[in-house]
Amino acid sequence: MTKKMTIIVLPIFTLLIFFSSSSAFSHEVMPADTAGIVEKTGQVVPLDLAFLDEDGNLVKLRGLINKPTILTLVYYSCSGVCPQMLGALASALGGGKLDPGKDYGVVTVSFDKDDTPAMAKEKKVNYIKATGTLFPADAWRFLTGGEESIVLITKAVGFSFRKESNIGTVGFGSRKESKGFIHPAVLIFLAPDGRIMKYMYLEQSHYGTLASVSFSSSEVTTALIEAEKGTVRRGSNNPIRLCFPGISDQQERFYTFMSIIGAATLLCVLAFFIYLRKTGGQSPRGGGKGQP
């Protein structure tokens, strides 16, 4: 490689070494007591807990969980994994063979005490529509509740979360702030008597990026049939995906890294093109015909 070519290519390798040795690919480690899941399969969800439904009516879980039920815990203002997970669930249910409302039900509970029935109703309309079928309104309920009920339901299923004000760096040093919750993304399958049968997780993708979220209709159907039979299943041993408020720091570093590498590559190609134009595409050692 000639001296000029070395000067052109060197910036890319410098950037690669710098970011590889820095925190660009560092893994975020969450303390075990802040956000995660402790599986409690076989235990019973307290069915006497009261929440508000989409119309603001007071309801108890006992009146909603009387058949195999998928329980999801989200917060309605989330712009991260929560809507992806609920959208993927809606798609899977729309492609399933079971009869919603008759063979199974779905209950989504917000763990944000500030969420309102109006927010719940808006989400319900959107996700029932996302099933792509004539999904009965009573088959998927969206609930909100007070702090006491939220604490009891999340504790009963081993679901822990943390409120977060996340201030980070985006791009080339610009600052951003986002507020919300750090929490696991999971479907919880319940038997008709409220016993926890199975946890179905979203798995953490590489580099912290959000890969396409999807659930298999057949796997969801199997889990519901097994919940009807009272078959307990353990979840995956893979790392659980956490939903962050906004973009996690790990994602930000990766996106910034890729942006800089892309810009450096473009500049390198442009510099090489200019170099070829000036030299006429000849070898820098060219001294005439016959020269080695």
Secondary structure, DSSP 8 states (H G I E B T S, - for coil): --HHHHHHHHHHHHHHHHHHHTTTT------TTTSEE---TT-B--TT-EEE-TTS-EEEGGGT-SSSEEEEEE-TT--SHHHHHHHHHHHHHHT-SS-BTTTBEEEEEE--TT--HHHHHHHHHHHHHHT-S---GGGEEEEB--HHHHHHHHHHHTEE-EEEEEEEEETTTEEEEEEEEEEE-EEEEE-TTSBEEEEEE-B--GGG--------HHHHHHHHHHHHHT------SS-B-EE-SSS-HHHHHHHHHHHHHHHHHHHHHHHHHHHHHHHTT--TT--STT--
